[in-house]
Amino acid sequence: MALATDSADTFSRYGMRLEVFSDYLRSLPDDLLESVAEDYVWLAGLDLESEGHPTDFVERREACRAECARRGTPQLYEIAEDTVSPFAA
């Protein structure tokens, strides 16, 4: 596994190439992108790191937001946030 770097556009804090995740997001139709965004909005709201469970959920949530913006459909991310907000941790 590659070491994480400070370059957020290249690596997440835990070595997963965000580029690979971004490529995956680009491959999704809008309805699935919205669903994946919902998952990462919720997961990013969990406080797992304070319990010793490192994650890259925040970086992935932001990649979802960026993909929605890239497509010119920021409302997909807004819908995901609105859907998850009442249930977020």
DATA-V7492 format. One record per backbone hydrogen bond with DSSP energy under -0.5 kcal/mol. CO is the residue of the C=O (numbers start at 1). NH is the residue of the N-H. If there is no record, write none. Layout:
# DATA-V7492
<<CO NH> <CO NH>>
This chain:
# DATA-V7492
<<6 8> <7 10> <7 11> <10 18> <10 19> <12 15> <16 12> <17 20> <17 21> <18 22> <19 23> <20 24> <21 25> <22 26> <23 27> <24 27> <24 28> <25 28> <29 32> <29 33> <30 34> <31 35> <32 36> <33 37> <34 38> <35 39> <36 40> <37 41> <38 42> <39 43> <40 44> <41 45> <42 45> <43 46> <46 48> <48 51> <48 53> <49 52> <52 54> <56 60> <57 61> <58 62> <59 63> <60 64> <61 65> <62 66> <63 67> <64 68> <65 69> <66 70> <67 71> <68 72> <68 73> <69 72> <73 76> <73 77> <74 78> <75 79> <76 80> <77 81> <78 82> <79 83> <80 84> <81 85> <82 86> <84 87> <84 88> <85 88>>
